[in-house]
């Protein structure tokens, strides 16, 4: 199975949207703005929409961002584990490492964990 960069970006946006939904605190407008920005970026992943989603994420309090990063990290690993167990590698190509499946958005999430 070969994943295109668009596929991994879409997967990353879905994982991040799921993490935001699970960590959302009712009454905090920044969460709603982020959810909307991620929904828009998932449907139309243009550079502008991705930048708006990143800006909405940055508008959240540091502790909320960290909670979302932690949740997204766990969800991304669960998705990767599921993908590895449900798909068979193409016999003509060497298997890709799980790290090779990471999109730039997931890389940014992982970078946030190191801070």
Order of alpha helices (4+ residues) and beta strands (2+ residues): alpha-alpha-alpha-alpha-alpha
